[in-house]
């Protein structure tokens, strides 16, 4: 059993920064990849960033490339999404997710989401 708990969202002015955190607990050794998604009201959920469990081979959506960065604190079993140069269009609920692969089980786990609001 793996649980993801998100934090770090909030209200920030355009051009500002936030760091989102996703703390993982449980059988974290089973996590193979991690990803961040976001969803604005009336829009579909879209992938923002993705990497391996160690933070290698990261990939980013074109809309955030060069501004967002994914990383992980292995000691605390927490992954981060650094949001820089935020724009109003970045306003959305951000979700972390993990793909688990252990034994005979393979599935995705999602966090509850954290609100990011960028004022203009």
Backbone torsions as a table, in degrees:
resi	resn	phi	psi	omega
1	UNK	NA	127.8	178.4
2	UNK	-124.3	136.4	177.9
3	UNK	-125.1	139.5	177.9
4	UNK	-115.8	131.2	178.8
5	UNK	-126.0	122.7	-175.7
6	UNK	-100.0	155.4	176.2
7	UNK	-160.0	171.6	174.3
8	UNK	103.9	-8.9	178.2
9	UNK	-70.9	168.6	179.6
10	UNK	167.2	-166.3	180.0
11	UNK	-103.8	130.2	-178.8
12	UNK	-143.6	150.3	176.9
13	UNK	-76.2	155.0	175.9
14	UNK	-54.3	135.4	-177.0
15	UNK	91.7	-10.1	-179.7
16	UNK	-83.4	-174.5	-175.5
17	UNK	-134.9	154.3	172.8
18	UNK	-142.8	156.0	172.5
19	UNK	-125.3	115.0	178.4
20	UNK	-88.9	141.7	179.2
21	UNK	-121.7	145.4	177.0
22	UNK	-133.3	104.2	-178.2
23	UNK	-88.4	128.8	-179.5
24	UNK	-106.6	139.1	176.9
25	UNK	-136.8	159.1	-178.0
26	UNK	101.1	-143.6	-176.6
27	UNK	-84.3	67.6	-174.5
28	UNK	-67.5	-17.9	178.6
29	UNK	-63.1	-19.0	-179.0
30	UNK	-82.5	-9.0	-178.0
31	UNK	-75.0	123.3	-179.6
32	UNK	-101.2	-40.3	178.2
33	UNK	-139.3	156.5	177.2
34	UNK	-128.8	154.6	-178.4
35	UNK	-153.0	157.2	174.3
36	UNK	-120.9	136.0	176.4
37	UNK	-124.2	163.7	173.6
38	UNK	-143.6	153.5	-179.0
39	UNK	-144.7	119.9	175.4
40	UNK	-93.4	155.5	179.6
41	UNK	-54.7	132.1	179.1
42	UNK	77.8	2.6	-179.4
43	UNK	-119.0	161.0	178.4
44	UNK	-78.9	152.5	175.9
45	UNK	-67.1	133.3	-175.8
46	UNK	-128.0	142.7	177.6
47	UNK	-72.0	135.2	-179.7
48	UNK	-106.8	-47.3	-177.5
49	UNK	-151.4	153.3	-179.4
50	UNK	-151.1	146.5	177.2
51	UNK	-157.5	174.2	171.5
52	UNK	-72.1	174.1	-179.6
53	UNK	-63.1	-25.3	-179.6
54	UNK	-91.4	-3.4	-179.7
55	UNK	91.4	5.3	-180.0
56	UNK	-85.7	164.2	178.8
57	UNK	50.1	52.7	-179.7
58	UNK	-73.7	150.8	174.2
59	UNK	-136.3	150.0	-174.8
60	UNK	-137.1	150.1	172.9
61	UNK	-65.7	148.3	-178.4
62	UNK	-57.6	-33.0	-176.3
63	UNK	-68.9	-18.7	-177.4
64	UNK	-120.7	-3.5	-177.5
65	UNK	-58.1	131.1	-178.5
66	UNK	89.4	-12.1	-179.8
67	UNK	-115.0	-31.5	-179.0
68	UNK	-107.7	150.1	-179.8
69	UNK	-145.3	133.2	-179.1
70	UNK	-103.4	143.3	179.3
71	UNK	-155.8	175.2	-179.0
72	UNK	-145.4	140.0	171.5
73	UNK	-101.2	100.9	-174.9
74	UNK	-67.8	-31.4	-179.5
75	UNK	-62.8	-41.4	-178.1
76	UNK	-98.3	3.1	179.8
77	UNK	53.1	47.8	-177.9
78	UNK	-128.9	134.2	174.2
79	UNK	-107.6	149.6	-174.7
80	UNK	-125.3	152.4	169.8
81	UNK	-127.5	109.5	178.1
82	UNK	-84.7	122.8	-179.1
83	UNK	-110.0	113.3	179.5
84	UNK	-117.8	157.1	179.1
85	UNK	49.8	51.6	-176.5
86	UNK	-66.1	145.0	179.8
87	UNK	-122.6	156.4	178.2
88	UNK	-53.6	-33.4	179.7
89	UNK	-67.2	-12.4	176.8
90	UNK	-81.6	-7.9	-179.8
91	UNK	-60.3	123.9	-177.2
92	UNK	-179.0	170.8	168.2
93	UNK	-88.3	126.9	-178.1
94	UNK	-103.3	133.4	-178.5
95	UNK	-120.9	139.6	169.7
96	UNK	-101.0	152.3	178.8
97	UNK	-144.6	158.2	178.8
98	UNK	-139.3	139.0	174.6
99	UNK	-98.0	123.4	-177.6
100	UNK	-104.9	136.2	177.9
101	UNK	-139.1	102.4	-178.8
102	UNK	-149.9	136.3	177.2
103	UNK	53.9	-124.9	-179.9
104	UNK	-101.9	18.8	-177.5
105	UNK	-118.3	138.5	176.3
106	UNK	-144.9	116.0	-175.7
107	UNK	-162.6	170.8	179.3
108	UNK	-106.9	146.2	175.4
109	UNK	-122.3	140.8	-177.2
110	UNK	-122.5	146.2	171.5
111	UNK	-81.0	177.3	-176.2
112	UNK	-82.9	-14.9	-179.5
113	UNK	96.4	148.5	176.4
114	UNK	-137.3	136.6	-174.0
115	UNK	-81.5	130.2	172.5
116	UNK	-117.4	122.6	179.6
117	UNK	-124.2	124.6	-179.2
118	UNK	-113.1	118.8	-179.3
119	UNK	-88.8	154.8	-179.0
120	UNK	-124.3	NA	NA
